[in-house]
């Protein structure tokens, strides 16, 4: 297993733990995995998440709550619809009230 595949697998494990109705950021995942400078690599992992079953990739946004990965959901407003189905309001591709929806894996998980 290459280092990249291993890192991607660890990203997916974290993403699968994001509770419904919450989101996290690429940077928060990178920091949790002990590699705070790797938020871009987390983004690459999320770009490949469609090849993995049952990854709630719609719950990962940029640090400002913008739906930067929306084009990986088949176009349109699918990412927004998935988030809104979980009670998260999105306006102009940005999560409203990000502070109340933000899930921090560093504070919530202790198993890596």
trRosetta pair geometry for C-beta under 8 A, 3 or more apart (Angstrom, degrees):
i j d omega theta_ij theta_ji phi_ij phi_ji
1 5 5.0 -122 -169 86 85 124
1 6 5.3 102 135 -59 117 93
1 9 7.9 -21 -172 -7 138 142
2 5 4.7 96 55 8 81 101
2 6 6.9 -145 95 -4 43 88
3 6 5.6 -57 -148 40 32 114
3 7 6.2 33 154 -20 67 106
4 7 5.7 -53 -146 36 30 110
4 8 6.3 32 154 -19 65 106
4 41 7.8 -129 -132 -158 83 115
5 8 5.7 -53 -146 37 31 112
5 9 6.3 35 153 -22 64 105
6 9 5.7 -53 -150 33 30 114
6 10 6.6 29 152 -18 63 104
7 10 5.7 -55 -151 36 33 110
7 11 6.5 37 149 -22 65 103
7 33 7.3 88 -149 167 81 152
7 35 7.7 -27 -135 29 120 158
7 38 7.5 -103 -166 170 138 149
7 41 6.3 -22 138 149 144 129
7 45 6.9 -123 120 -72 86 129
8 11 5.5 -51 -151 33 34 115
8 12 6.5 33 152 -19 66 104
8 44 7.7 -83 -93 106 104 88
8 45 4.2 176 -126 -121 77 103
8 48 6.4 -25 -146 73 139 133
9 12 5.7 -53 -149 35 32 111
9 13 6.5 38 151 -23 64 102
10 13 5.6 -47 -150 30 35 116
10 14 6.8 34 152 -16 63 102
10 33 5.6 106 130 -124 129 124
10 112 7.0 84 -158 -129 112 133
11 14 5.9 -59 -157 36 33 109
11 15 6.2 31 150 -19 68 109
11 29 5.9 60 -135 163 83 135
11 33 7.1 -38 -77 -57 67 150
11 42 5.4 167 -123 -132 131 75
11 45 4.0 69 69 127 159 163
11 46 7.3 -109 152 -51 136 71
12 15 5.5 -52 -141 38 35 113
12 16 6.3 39 157 -24 65 104
12 45 6.9 -135 -45 170 78 118
12 49 6.8 158 -101 -119 98 91
12 52 5.7 -65 -126 133 146 170
12 55 5.4 -70 -141 -111 97 122
13 16 6.0 -55 -152 32 27 113
13 17 7.1 21 151 -16 59 108
13 112 7.9 133 100 -81 132 114
14 17 5.9 -67 -161 34 35 110
14 18 7.5 52 145 -41 66 87
14 24 7.9 -88 147 75 108 157
14 29 5.2 142 105 -136 150 98
14 32 6.1 127 -123 93 144 142
14 33 7.0 -94 -37 -59 146 101
14 105 5.4 -1 -158 -116 114 159
14 109 7.1 -127 -126 12 85 168
14 112 7.7 -20 -74 -44 101 142
15 18 5.9 -30 -162 -4 44 113
15 24 7.9 -142 -110 51 62 120
15 29 7.2 3 -62 -109 79 140
15 46 7.5 145 -87 -98 150 90
15 49 7.2 -64 97 -120 170 137
15 55 5.6 35 104 -166 133 91
15 56 6.2 -171 156 61 92 72
15 57 6.5 8 -177 -90 146 53
15 59 6.8 146 -162 69 83 107
15 60 6.1 -46 -118 -48 111 124
16 54 7.2 49 -116 126 108 93
16 55 6.5 -76 -70 -122 85 60
16 56 6.8 123 -110 16 43 94
17 105 7.1 92 86 -115 122 105
17 108 7.7 167 138 117 119 122
17 109 6.3 67 124 -81 158 130
18 22 5.6 -146 178 90 86 101
18 23 7.0 29 -174 -127 138 25
18 24 5.5 -131 -107 -1 123 110
18 56 6.1 -133 63 84 110 125
18 59 4.4 166 110 127 149 147
18 60 7.5 -156 -36 -61 162 75
18 103 5.5 145 -142 70 82 149
18 105 7.9 -64 -81 -69 78 100
19 22 4.6 58 67 18 85 126
19 103 6.2 163 30 -97 90 150
20 86 5.1 -145 -179 -138 81 117
21 86 4.6 -155 -76 162 54 99
21 87 5.0 3 -122 53 103 113
21 88 6.5 163 -150 -46 52 93
21 101 7.0 -123 156 -136 63 90
22 59 6.6 45 94 -158 60 121
22 101 5.7 172 -129 -179 48 66
22 102 7.1 41 -162 161 88 7
22 103 3.8 64 161 -37 133 121
23 59 4.9 -159 -114 -169 63 66
23 60 6.9 170 -165 -84 85 19
23 61 5.2 17 169 7 137 112
23 65 7.3 99 90 -128 147 78
23 83 7.2 4 -67 -125 122 118
23 88 6.8 81 -28 -124 114 160
23 95 6.2 -129 27 -79 155 164
23 98 7.5 -68 65 -143 122 80
23 101 5.4 33 20 135 93 107
23 102 6.4 -45 73 -104 76 48
23 103 6.6 163 69 17 23 93
24 28 4.8 -113 -178 75 102 136
24 29 6.2 108 124 -49 126 89
24 59 6.6 38 19 141 75 92
24 60 6.1 -24 72 -110 75 68
24 61 7.8 158 84 32 27 73
24 102 6.8 92 -104 -161 51 67
24 103 4.9 -69 -64 72 96 85
24 104 6.9 142 -122 -92 106 30
24 105 6.2 37 -133 -25 159 96
25 28 4.5 100 54 2 83 100
25 29 7.1 -148 93 -2 47 83
25 39 7.5 -15 140 -140 93 122
25 60 7.1 107 -136 -161 17 69
25 61 6.1 -52 -102 78 66 64
25 62 6.3 36 -142 179 98 21
25 63 4.9 61 -149 -88 151 55
25 102 7.6 -7 -22 -139 96 105
26 29 6.0 -60 -158 37 31 109
26 30 6.4 30 149 -19 66 109
26 39 4.1 94 124 -169 102 90
26 40 7.4 67 155 -67 141 23
26 42 4.3 157 -160 89 83 123
26 43 5.1 -1 -123 -57 146 83
26 46 7.2 -95 -99 -7 100 138
26 60 6.4 81 -67 176 65 109
26 62 6.4 -14 8 -113 110 54
26 63 7.6 -75 43 -45 84 77
27 30 5.5 -53 -145 37 34 113
27 31 6.2 35 157 -20 67 105
27 36 7.1 34 -166 -159 81 73
27 39 4.2 -18 -82 -96 63 135
27 42 7.6 -158 -56 39 25 148
27 63 5.6 18 14 -76 132 108
28 31 5.8 -52 -146 37 30 111
28 32 6.3 33 153 -21 63 106
28 102 8.0 161 -55 -173 160 101
28 103 8.0 142 130 95 157 59
28 104 5.7 -122 -153 -131 131 64
28 105 5.9 128 147 22 100 92
28 106 6.8 -119 -165 -10 83 99
29 32 5.7 -55 -149 36 31 113
29 33 6.3 21 156 -12 65 109
29 39 7.6 116 59 -120 85 69
29 42 4.8 132 84 -137 122 145
29 60 7.1 -9 -26 -127 139 120
29 105 6.3 62 -101 18 54 144
30 33 5.9 -64 -149 42 29 105
30 35 5.3 -86 -172 90 82 77
30 36 5.5 107 121 -129 101 28
30 37 7.2 -142 162 52 135 21
30 38 4.3 179 -141 72 116 77
30 39 4.4 -100 -9 -72 148 59
30 41 7.2 110 -105 57 112 92
30 42 5.0 -111 -57 -29 91 130
31 34 7.8 55 177 -63 31 16
31 35 7.8 -123 -87 66 22 39
31 36 4.4 37 -97 -100 73 88
31 106 5.9 -36 114 -60 110 127
32 105 4.0 -14 -84 98 157 118
32 106 5.0 -138 -90 -67 82 69
32 109 6.6 50 -159 60 131 120
32 112 6.8 88 153 43 89 143
33 38 7.2 -68 78 69 122 132
33 42 7.9 167 17 -82 139 111
33 112 6.6 -68 -114 147 55 160
34 112 7.7 -145 -18 125 106 120
35 38 3.9 14 129 6 114 131
35 41 7.6 -28 120 54 136 134
36 39 7.6 -1 179 -38 46 92
38 41 4.3 -37 -175 36 93 119
38 42 6.2 104 125 -25 83 87
39 42 5.3 -46 -152 31 40 117
39 43 6.7 48 146 -22 64 99
40 43 5.3 -48 -157 31 38 118
40 44 6.8 41 145 -20 65 98
41 44 5.3 -43 -150 31 41 114
41 45 6.6 46 148 -20 64 98
42 45 5.5 -49 -153 33 36 115
42 46 6.5 35 148 -18 65 103
42 60 7.7 -143 151 -170 109 140
43 46 5.6 -54 -148 37 33 110
43 47 6.4 41 150 -25 65 101
43 68 7.6 -40 -131 107 118 130
43 69 7.5 -163 -148 -76 81 108
44 47 5.4 -47 -150 29 35 116
44 48 6.8 20 153 -7 63 106
45 48 6.0 -69 -156 45 32 102
45 49 6.7 60 143 -58 65 87
46 49 5.1 -17 -152 -19 43 123
46 57 5.3 134 -156 -148 89 110
46 60 5.4 -129 -109 86 142 146
46 69 5.5 -75 135 -103 126 152
46 72 7.4 153 139 50 83 166
47 69 7.1 -142 -81 -130 61 106
47 72 6.1 -149 -132 -92 54 144
48 51 5.4 -34 176 21 77 116
48 52 7.5 66 129 -12 78 101
49 52 5.6 -64 -160 39 52 108
49 55 4.3 -128 -170 99 107 147
49 57 4.1 141 97 -76 156 134
49 72 7.5 79 50 145 96 143
50 55 8.0 -112 -69 55 27 120
50 57 7.4 -59 -57 6 65 157
50 72 6.1 -149 -36 172 124 102
52 55 4.8 58 91 -26 112 127
56 59 4.8 29 129 3 106 117
57 60 5.9 -55 -165 26 55 110
57 69 6.5 -106 155 127 108 151
57 72 7.1 -67 127 101 145 129
57 73 7.9 -169 89 -77 113 95
58 69 7.9 -149 -108 87 42 116
58 73 6.8 56 -87 -89 99 138
58 78 7.9 -113 -98 127 127 79
58 79 4.8 -180 -129 -144 96 74
58 82 4.1 -14 165 93 174 141
58 83 5.9 -147 154 -52 112 83
59 83 7.5 146 -91 -98 56 89
59 103 7.9 -3 170 32 118 128
60 69 6.7 35 87 11 93 147
61 64 8.0 -103 141 72 107 48
61 65 5.3 30 126 -145 146 34
61 66 6.2 155 -178 63 104 33
61 67 5.9 -55 -119 -89 103 45
61 68 6.8 122 -158 14 58 85
61 69 7.6 -128 -105 17 47 99
61 95 6.1 -142 -12 -12 177 125
62 65 7.2 -62 70 14 67 14
62 66 4.9 -12 43 54 114 89
62 68 4.7 68 -34 -14 114 130
64 94 6.9 -45 130 -136 93 113
64 98 7.6 -135 172 -54 35 167
65 94 5.2 75 105 -169 97 77
65 95 3.7 -110 -175 46 114 98
65 96 7.9 156 147 -39 149 18
65 98 3.8 -115 -71 -89 138 131
65 101 8.0 89 -124 68 119 120
66 93 5.9 36 -157 130 77 94
66 94 5.1 -31 -95 -99 66 82
66 95 7.8 -124 -62 7 23 77
67 70 4.3 57 138 -51 111 111
67 79 5.1 144 -164 111 129 136
67 80 6.4 -68 -61 -66 169 79
67 83 7.7 -123 -92 -11 122 147
67 90 6.8 32 -37 -149 130 137
67 93 4.6 -115 39 -166 104 82
67 94 7.2 -134 -5 -76 81 33
67 95 7.6 118 -51 -38 85 82
69 72 5.0 -36 176 24 86 120
69 73 7.5 88 129 -26 82 96
69 79 6.7 148 91 -105 79 154
70 73 5.9 -57 -166 22 48 115
70 77 7.8 -24 -164 -127 126 37
70 78 7.5 147 -163 57 79 76
70 79 4.2 -122 -117 25 76 141
70 80 7.1 18 -122 -29 125 84
70 93 6.5 -87 -24 -135 153 110
71 75 6.8 19 -140 -87 59 53
73 76 7.8 -94 100 63 99 77
73 78 4.0 -157 138 83 121 121
73 79 4.6 176 -4 -50 157 85
73 82 7.5 -129 -143 -6 149 131
74 78 5.6 49 58 -6 96 157
75 78 7.2 75 75 -2 38 112
77 80 4.3 -49 -175 48 88 121
77 81 5.5 98 121 -31 88 95
78 81 5.6 -55 -145 36 30 112
78 82 6.4 33 156 -21 65 103
79 82 5.8 -52 -151 33 31 112
79 83 6.6 26 153 -13 64 106
80 83 5.9 -60 -151 40 31 108
80 84 6.1 27 155 -17 68 110
80 90 4.5 -138 -139 81 94 151
80 93 7.1 -90 -73 -105 119 54
81 84 5.7 -56 -141 41 30 109
81 85 6.2 39 155 -26 64 104
82 85 5.7 -52 -152 30 28 115
82 86 7.0 16 151 -9 59 107
83 86 5.8 -66 -159 41 36 106
83 88 4.2 -67 169 71 94 121
83 90 5.6 80 86 -37 133 127
83 95 7.0 -107 174 -99 151 100
84 87 7.5 89 -169 -48 36 8
84 88 6.3 -101 -82 68 36 64
84 89 6.9 57 -111 -106 84 36
84 90 6.1 -95 -59 16 96 102
88 95 5.9 -36 172 -136 114 104
88 96 7.9 157 175 47 67 73
88 101 5.3 78 -118 -128 109 152
89 95 7.3 109 81 -159 55 57
89 96 4.3 -33 94 45 106 121
89 97 6.9 60 49 24 108 105
90 93 6.8 8 174 -122 110 17
90 94 6.7 155 -156 71 72 28
90 95 5.7 -40 -100 -94 77 49
90 96 6.8 -162 -93 -4 22 86
91 94 6.2 -32 71 62 64 82
91 96 5.6 53 8 -53 105 114
95 98 4.9 99 97 -88 111 83
95 101 6.0 -114 173 63 135 145
97 100 4.7 -17 156 32 106 112
97 101 6.3 98 106 -12 83 101
98 101 5.9 -78 -146 50 35 98
98 102 5.6 49 159 -49 75 106
99 102 6.0 -43 -140 9 23 118
103 108 6.3 -13 -179 -15 91 155
104 107 4.4 49 93 21 113 107
104 108 6.2 144 83 -9 59 99
105 108 5.6 -73 -129 53 33 100
105 109 4.9 -15 -170 18 80 119
106 109 7.6 -39 -86 48 10 81
109 112 6.8 41 132 0 119 96
